Amino acid sequence: MDFNYFNISLFVGGLVALIAGIFPYYMHKTKANIVWLFLNISVAIWSFGYFSMISTNQKEIAWISQIIMHFGATFIPVFYLNFVLEITEKINNYKSKLRLIYIWSFLLATLVPTKLYISDVVPKYIFKYVVDAGPLYIYFTLYFWVIAIYAAFILGKTCFEKKGTERLQLIYLFISQIGFLGGGSVFFLTFNISVPPYLLSLFAIYPLLITYAMSRYKLLNIKIVATEFFIFAIWIFLLIRFLLSLNKQDFIVNLIIFASVILFGILLMRNATKEQKQREKIEDYARQVEKAYELEKKSKEELEILDKSKNQFLIAIQHHLRTPLTAMMGYSDLILNGAYGKQSKDTKEAVEKILVSTKNLIKMANEFLDITQFQMGKSVVNLKSNVDVIQILEEIVSELQFETNKKGVYLKLKKIDNLPKIMADREKLKAAIYNIIDNAIKYTTEGEVSIKVKTDENKITIIIEDTGIGISRENLINMFGKTFERGETAKKTFINGRGIGLFITKQIISAHNGKIWAESPGEDKGSTFYIELPIT
């Protein structure tokens, strides 16, 4: 076998096509890469078949080679069109047409072994055997060029539609079509036109350009592709050197070098591919973390909006509730005071119950409003000077005396003289202390509730001690930090509690720059509450 420009171009071109088709498919098994693999296999079959035909000295081998060659060539145009449609993302618009072209390709393939396709293999130009066109071969030629031009038209049209990196990728693909000129140059000798196929080397350009475009614009990893192309270039150079060996010694040396470099190159590419897969996993994890972070951020923003809407809704509802309740309390007072004439004893008792319930509802509405204001970060206290704590305590004891007498619980206040006045919001502070003393009475079934006050240089401390149900260690930990939650024992002792009084009390005392805490030996052992307020 004598090597020359033509058979070396065909052999090297076939190798390039195989390598360019296999590696993208190996890395990413996308639809485009699958079609790309089939396209390059078809090109390699045509290339190696043509190489065998022009290199052999036996006509039988040349005839079999041209059959193999034309089987590959028949499917090159349709696979190329399919690849273009996948890359341009227009496959869904051309499915029916593509299906018809595939059918036409298979029909042409059935004619390949017949004399209607190729009549003979005969000597032409410098080649001992080249195909001679049969009567139907013109239809294959037209099919080849019409489909190639049709694919080029779709590709060119899409180039103008796309922008940025996608457009650059398609431009590379469009330029790569110069490879069809290389492969198509063999048609001249087939139809007995004396133009040698000097452009054969061009057909090896299209897989290189397309693979570069795929790698350059993110369809493949650029580092791996650069490594592969560097190795392929060395392989091709050493292969040509091996094929052009001048003597037996050069042949053996070049063969050993070629085999060693192939082995080294395979190991290097395998390592690069493994490294890239690990990097892709890390990047995928990073994207998942980023996605989770964005989702969490979005959820947080939505919750904040929802919370804000909830607070605004509560404020509006509370204002609308307090207006009719205040009117009810006002009319109840008027009835009891005789503004609407003298009422019977039963009527007065009923109105008194209505008045008590209305006051409780107003108190509840105020508590809800306070909770909302605190959660929104707004201040609900208006501090004023010269507030008398003893006077507040006396008022609370007086208001609760009826209830303690009814329950049989002894309520006492131990006064001290000359207690300093403090800076406070009198009504809010009274409500906070009232909650603690009221709770002590509610959860004490027998015994007493005592109130003491002590002072030092810069603060006063109110101590409320009871002999009631006590508090477990678990409930002591965060009893001032929860709303609408109560201990099991508390629920049994007083079923109508709402579980919001301690939270509001804590917020009010904190707004006065004070402290509140509770101590208890345990359940059924009573409890003691401490309220500490600054004197300044």
C-alpha positions as a printed Julia matrix, in Angstrom:
536×3 Matrix{Float64}:
   0.0    0.0     0.0
   1.38   3.37   -1.05
   0.48   6.39    1.1
  -0.23   9.74   -0.53
  -2.07  12.97    0.2
  -5.47  11.49   -0.67
  -5.51   8.28    1.34
  -3.75   9.93    4.32
  -6.37  12.72    4.27
  -9.16  10.12    4.23
  -7.64   7.99    7.0
  -6.83  10.93    9.28
 -10.22  12.51    8.54
 -11.99   9.3     9.54
 -10.07   9.15   12.82
 -10.84  12.8    13.57
 -14.55  12.21   12.9
 -14.68   9.19   15.2
 -12.86  10.92   18.05
 -14.88  14.13   17.65
 -18.11  12.12   17.77
 -17.34   9.75   20.62
 -16.03  12.13   23.27
 -18.97  14.59   23.39
 -21.33  11.6    23.6
 -19.23  10.03   26.34
 -19.32  13.25   28.4
 -22.96  14.31   27.93
 -25.53  11.95   26.42
 -27.85  14.68   25.14
 -30.0   14.27   22.02
 -27.73  16.62   20.09
 -24.62  14.63   21.07
 -26.29  11.33   20.13
 -27.11  12.63   16.64
 -23.61  14.13   16.46
 -22.16  10.66   17.21
 -24.22   9.01   14.43
 -23.21  11.76   11.99
 -19.52  11.23   12.69
 -19.83   7.44   12.51
 -21.39   7.88    9.05
 -18.54  10.21    8.02
 -15.95   7.74    9.36
 -17.59   4.84    7.46
 -17.51   6.89    4.25
 -13.93   8.0     4.88
 -12.51   4.55    5.69
 -14.5    3.01    2.84
 -13.1    5.52    0.33
  -9.62   5.03    1.82
  -9.9    1.26    1.32
 -11.26   1.66   -2.23
  -8.44   3.89   -3.53
  -5.72   2.0    -1.63
  -6.46  -1.6    -2.66
  -5.17  -3.46   -5.7
  -8.11  -5.88   -5.83
 -11.33  -4.97   -7.61
 -13.51  -7.14   -5.36
 -12.25  -5.3    -2.27
 -12.73  -1.96   -4.05
 -16.34  -2.89   -4.9
 -17.14  -3.94   -1.31
 -15.38  -0.79   -0.05
 -17.55   1.49   -2.21
 -20.7   -0.23   -0.9
 -19.56   0.38    2.68
 -18.57   3.94    1.74
 -21.96   4.76    0.23
 -23.89   3.29    3.14
 -22.13   5.85    5.33
 -22.47   8.68    2.79
 -26.22   8.14    2.37
 -26.93   9.06    5.99
 -24.5   11.99    6.32
 -26.95  14.68    5.04
 -29.95  13.57    7.13
 -27.88  13.18   10.31
 -26.37  16.62    9.7
 -29.82  18.17    9.23
 -31.03  16.44   12.4
 -28.0   17.76   14.3
 -28.61  21.32   13.07
 -32.26  21.14   14.16
 -31.24  19.9    17.63
 -28.6   22.61   18.08
 -30.92  25.38   16.86
 -33.77  23.97   19.02
 -36.09  23.81   16.0
 -36.53  20.05   15.92
 -40.22  20.28   16.88
 -40.95  22.57   13.9
 -39.46  20.15   11.34
 -40.35  16.7    12.72
 -42.6   15.66    9.83
 -40.13  16.83    7.16
 -37.23  15.16    8.94
 -39.18  11.9     9.12
 -39.74  11.97    5.33
 -36.04  12.65    4.7
 -35.09   9.67    6.9
 -37.45   7.47    4.86
 -35.87   8.74    1.63
 -32.4    8.01    3.05
 -33.3    4.4     3.84
 -34.78   3.96    0.35
 -31.53   5.22   -1.19
 -29.53   2.91    1.09
 -31.36  -0.12   -0.37
 -30.01   0.84   -3.82
 -26.37   1.04   -2.68
 -25.4   -2.6    -3.5
 -27.03  -2.44   -6.98
 -25.58  -1.42  -10.34
 -28.29   1.25  -10.54
 -26.39   3.19   -7.9
 -22.78   2.51   -8.86
 -22.2    0.78  -12.17
 -18.56  -0.14  -11.61
 -15.21   0.69   -9.97
 -12.64   1.69  -12.58
  -9.21   3.41  -12.8
  -9.38   7.21  -12.85
  -6.73   9.89  -12.44
  -3.97   8.38  -10.24
  -6.34   5.94   -8.54
  -6.57   2.31   -9.56
 -10.23   2.14   -8.51
 -12.85   4.91   -8.3
 -16.63   4.62   -8.57
 -18.47   5.11  -11.84
 -21.99   6.54  -11.45
 -25.0    4.37  -12.24
 -28.26   5.68  -13.78
 -29.84   6.51  -10.38
 -26.73   7.99   -8.74
 -27.74  11.49   -9.78
 -30.65  11.27   -7.3
 -28.23  10.56   -4.46
 -26.09  13.53   -5.54
 -29.1   15.85   -5.62
 -30.28  14.51   -2.26
 -26.82  15.09   -0.75
 -26.54  18.72   -1.86
 -30.2   19.72   -1.4
 -30.26  18.5     2.22
 -26.86  20.08    2.93
 -28.02  23.44    1.53
 -31.35  23.15    3.39
 -29.51  22.59    6.68
 -27.23  25.54    5.87
 -30.28  27.74    5.24
 -31.84  26.83    8.61
 -28.52  27.39   10.35
 -27.93  30.75    8.66
 -31.46  31.94    9.41
 -31.1   30.99   13.08
 -27.76  32.85   13.27
 -29.62  36.11   12.65
 -32.29  35.26   15.24
 -29.89  34.47   18.09
 -27.67  36.83   20.06
 -24.52  36.64   22.17
 -22.71  33.35   22.7
 -25.49  31.31   21.05
 -25.01  33.28   17.85
 -21.23  32.79   17.93
 -21.7   29.06   18.37
 -23.98  28.89   15.33
 -21.53  30.96   13.27
 -18.83  28.36   13.97
 -21.25  25.64   12.88
 -22.06  27.57    9.71
 -18.38  27.98    8.82
 -17.8   24.27    9.46
 -19.98  23.46    6.43
 -16.89  24.02    4.32
 -16.28  20.36    5.11
 -19.05  19.44    2.65
 -16.95  20.98   -0.12
 -14.14  18.59    0.81
 -16.35  15.52    0.83
 -18.34  16.7    -2.17
 -15.2   17.13   -4.3
 -15.19  13.35   -4.98
 -18.37  13.71   -7.08
 -16.35  15.14   -9.99
 -14.43  11.91  -10.66
 -17.6    9.87  -10.06
 -19.23  11.65  -13.03
 -15.99  11.47  -15.05
 -15.15  15.16  -14.63
 -11.34  15.45  -14.5
 -11.1   17.4   -11.22
  -9.0   15.56   -8.6
 -10.41  15.7    -5.01
  -7.73  18.02   -3.65
 -10.24  19.46   -1.17
 -10.52  16.13    0.66
  -8.6   17.42    3.68
 -11.32  20.04    4.25
 -13.89  17.47    5.35
 -11.83  16.88    8.51
 -12.31  20.55    9.4
 -16.04  20.41   10.16
 -15.84  18.04   13.18
 -12.98  20.11   14.6
 -14.85  23.4    14.22
 -18.13  22.04   15.53
 -16.51  20.36   18.52
 -14.64  23.59   19.24
 -17.9   25.54   19.07
 -19.57  23.04   21.39
 -16.71  23.31   23.88
 -16.21  27.07   23.58
 -19.83  27.82   24.32
 -20.57  25.51   27.24
 -21.84  22.35   25.54
 -18.62  20.65   26.6
 -16.02  21.51   29.22
 -13.31  23.66   27.66
 -10.47  22.3    29.8
 -11.21  18.69   28.88
 -11.72  19.54   25.22
  -8.45  21.49   25.09
  -6.65  18.52   26.65
  -8.26  16.11   24.21
  -7.47  18.19   21.15
  -3.87  18.57   22.24
  -3.61  14.79   22.63
  -5.43  14.17   19.32
  -3.06  16.51   17.52
  -0.07  14.56   18.86
  -1.72  11.27   17.9
  -2.42  12.44   14.34
   1.13  13.78   13.95
   2.65  10.5    15.2
   0.23   8.47   13.06
   1.3   10.31    9.91
   4.94   9.88   10.91
   4.29   6.16   11.48
   2.57   5.75    8.09
   5.44   7.54    6.32
   8.18   5.43    7.95
  11.08   5.03    5.49
  12.43   1.69    6.72
  11.79  -1.17    9.1
  13.75   0.44   11.96
  11.77   3.71   11.69
   8.56   1.69   11.47
   9.26  -0.14   14.77
  10.45   3.01   16.6
   7.47   5.09   15.4
   5.06   2.27   16.27
   6.41   2.05   19.85
   6.25   5.84   20.27
   2.73   5.98   18.8
   1.44   3.17   21.06
   3.05   4.7    24.17
   1.59   8.15   23.49
  -1.87   6.65   22.88
  -1.73   4.88   26.25
  -0.49   8.01   28.04
  -3.13  10.15   26.33
  -5.98   7.81   27.33
  -4.84   7.89   30.98
  -4.52  11.69   30.9
  -7.98  12.18   29.4
  -9.53   9.73   31.86
  -8.02  11.68   34.76
  -9.2   15.02   33.32
 -12.72  13.63   32.82
 -12.83  12.28   36.39
 -11.67  15.64   37.76
 -14.33  17.45   35.72
 -17.11  15.16   36.96
 -16.08  15.85   40.55
 -16.06  19.59   39.84
 -19.51  19.34   38.25
 -20.83  17.58   41.37
 -19.43  20.33   43.58
 -20.91  23.01   41.3
 -24.24  21.18   41.33
 -24.21  21.08   45.13
 -23.34  24.79   45.19
 -26.26  25.56   42.85
 -28.6   23.53   45.05
 -27.41  25.41   48.16
 -27.85  28.74   46.36
 -31.31  27.7    45.18
 -32.25  26.66   48.72
 -30.94  29.99   50.04
 -32.98  31.94   47.49
 -36.06  29.88   48.36
 -35.51  30.51   52.06
 -35.0   34.22   51.4
 -38.18  34.4    49.33
 -40.12  32.48   51.99
 -38.82  34.82   54.68
 -39.91  37.87   52.67
 -43.35  36.34   52.11
 -43.67  35.57   55.83
 -42.7   39.13   56.71
 -45.35  40.48   54.32
 -47.9   38.04   55.74
 -46.96  38.96   59.32
 -47.28  42.66   58.5
 -50.68  42.09   56.92
 -51.75  40.05   59.95
 -50.73  42.81   62.35
 -52.5   45.48   60.31
 -55.6   43.29   60.18
 -55.54  42.77   63.96
 -55.16  46.48   64.62
 -58.12  47.27   62.36
 -60.28  44.56   63.95
 -59.39  45.68   67.48
 -60.31  49.29   66.75
 -63.62  48.18   65.27
 -64.28  45.96   68.29
 -63.52  48.59   70.91
 -65.91  51.17   69.46
 -69.16  49.19   69.98
 -67.88  47.73   73.28
 -67.24  51.21   74.65
 -70.75  52.22   73.63
 -72.18  49.14   75.37
 -70.29  49.97   78.57
 -71.48  53.59   78.41
 -75.15  52.66   77.99
 -74.86  50.06   80.78
 -73.55  52.75   83.15
 -76.39  55.07   82.15
 -78.98  52.36   82.85
 -77.48  51.54   86.25
 -77.29  55.23   87.19
 -81.0   55.74   86.42
 -80.68  57.78   83.22
 -83.46  55.68   81.68
 -85.6   55.52   84.78
 -85.78  53.23   87.73
 -84.94  49.6    86.87
 -85.96  46.4    88.61
 -83.53  44.37   90.65
 -83.36  41.62   87.99
 -82.71  44.18   85.26
 -79.9   45.76   87.26
 -78.29  42.38   87.89
 -78.46  41.54   84.17
 -77.0   44.93   83.2
 -74.23  44.53   85.8
 -73.31  41.19   84.21
 -73.33  42.84   80.78
 -71.09  45.62   82.14
 -68.6   43.14   83.65
 -68.47  41.09   80.43
 -68.06  44.24   78.35
 -65.17  45.44   80.52
 -63.52  42.03   80.13
 -63.95  42.19   76.36
 -62.46  45.71   76.25
 -59.55  44.48   78.37
 -59.05  41.57   75.97
 -59.15  43.87   72.93
 -56.58  46.15   74.57
 -54.35  43.16   75.29
 -54.52  42.0    71.68
 -53.71  45.51   70.5
 -50.74  45.68   72.87
 -49.42  42.32   71.63
 -49.64  43.48   68.03
 -47.9   46.76   68.82
 -45.1   44.95   70.67
 -44.62  42.48   67.8
 -44.4   45.37   65.35
 -41.69  46.95   67.53
 -43.79  49.95   68.48
 -43.78  51.5    71.95
 -47.09  51.34   73.82
 -46.02  53.21   76.96
 -46.01  56.95   77.61
 -43.74  57.56   80.6
 -44.56  60.35   83.03
 -42.91  61.39   86.3
 -44.17  61.19   89.91
 -46.11  57.94   89.61
 -47.02  56.52   93.03
 -46.62  52.71   93.07
 -48.31  52.3    96.49
 -51.38  54.13   95.21
 -51.53  51.78   92.18
 -51.29  48.74   94.46
 -54.05  50.05   96.75
 -56.36  50.54   93.76
 -55.69  47.0    92.52
 -56.3   45.48   95.97
 -59.54  47.44   96.25
 -60.74  46.28   92.82
 -59.92  42.63   93.52
 -61.16  42.53   97.12
 -64.62  41.36   96.11
 -63.23  38.39   94.18
 -60.86  37.33   97.0
 -63.64  37.52   99.55
 -65.82  35.42   97.27
 -63.11  32.74   96.93
 -62.09  32.85  100.58
 -58.52  33.87   99.76
 -56.82  36.41  102.01
 -55.32  39.36  100.06
 -53.02  41.71  101.96
 -50.76  44.61  101.04
 -47.8   45.47  103.24
 -47.16  49.2   102.8
 -43.97  51.12  103.39
 -43.71  54.83  104.08
 -41.9   57.38  101.93
 -41.64  55.13   98.84
 -40.0   57.16   96.03
 -42.07  58.12   93.03
 -41.07  56.62   89.65
 -41.23  57.48   85.94
 -43.98  55.31   84.42
 -47.04  54.99   82.24
 -49.52  54.71   85.11
 -52.31  52.88   83.27
 -50.02  50.39   81.53
 -48.03  49.71   84.69
 -51.26  49.21   86.65
 -52.48  46.75   83.99
 -49.2   44.8    84.2
 -49.22  44.54   88.0
 -52.96  43.82   87.96
 -52.31  40.79   85.67
 -49.83  39.29   88.14
 -52.0   39.82   91.25
 -55.14  38.7    89.4
 -53.37  35.5    88.28
 -52.17  34.85   91.84
 -55.78  35.03   93.05
 -57.16  32.91   90.2
 -54.65  30.1    90.73
 -54.89  30.09   94.55
 -57.79  27.97   95.74
 -57.07  28.52   99.44
 -54.58  30.43  101.55
 -53.37  33.92  100.82
 -51.86  36.34   98.33
 -49.48  38.88   99.85
 -48.0   41.99   98.26
 -44.82  43.6    99.56
 -42.66  46.46   98.34
 -39.02  47.04   99.12
 -36.57  49.64   97.94
 -32.85  50.35   97.69
 -30.82  53.22   96.24
 -32.0   53.07   92.61
 -34.91  50.63   92.32
 -38.06  49.38   93.95
 -39.15  45.74   93.97
 -42.76  44.56   94.13
 -43.09  41.02   95.51
 -46.34  39.09   94.95
 -46.39  35.78   96.82
 -49.19  33.2    96.8
 -49.95  29.75   98.21
 -51.49  28.54   94.96
 -50.81  25.77   92.42
 -47.14  26.68   91.96
 -45.1   26.45   88.76
 -43.11  23.49   87.42
 -39.45  23.96   86.52
 -40.23  23.43   82.81
 -42.83  26.22   82.75
 -40.58  28.64   84.66
 -37.97  28.65   81.88
 -39.92  30.64   79.28
 -43.24  31.52   80.91
 -43.01  35.21   79.93
 -42.0   34.57   76.31
 -45.0   32.67   74.96
 -48.45  33.85   73.92
 -51.62  31.76   74.05
 -49.85  28.97   75.99
 -50.63  27.83   79.54
 -49.53  25.03   81.83
 -51.74  21.97   82.24
 -52.35  22.64   85.94
 -53.3   26.25   85.18
 -55.81  25.08   82.55
 -57.49  22.79   85.08
 -57.6   25.44   87.82
 -58.91  28.31   85.67
 -60.31  27.23   82.3
 -61.05  30.7    80.89
 -57.47  32.0    80.8
 -56.06  33.18   77.46
 -52.34  32.74   78.08
 -51.42  36.3    77.05
 -51.3   38.22   80.35
 -47.74  37.26   81.33
 -46.39  38.07   77.87
 -47.97  41.55   77.91
 -46.81  42.15   81.49
 -43.25  41.25   80.54
 -43.33  43.66   77.56
 -44.76  46.52   79.64
 -42.23  46.07   82.47
 -39.38  45.88   79.93
 -40.67  49.1    78.32
 -40.23  50.7    81.78
 -36.59  49.46   81.83
 -37.61  47.04   84.57
 -37.39  43.31   85.18
 -39.88  40.6    86.05
 -39.28  37.0    87.03
 -40.91  34.2    88.99
 -39.77  31.61   91.51
 -41.5   28.47   92.73
 -40.46  25.37   94.7
 -42.68  23.34   92.37
 -46.28  22.42   91.67
 -48.73  22.84   94.6
 -46.08  24.76   96.54
 -47.02  28.33   95.68
 -45.08  30.89   93.67
 -43.49  34.31   94.02
 -43.34  37.01   91.32
 -40.83  39.86   91.41
 -41.29  43.15   89.56
 -38.25  45.41   89.63
 -38.59  49.07   88.5
 -35.99  51.86   88.36
 -36.54  54.89   90.6
 -34.98  57.42   88.2
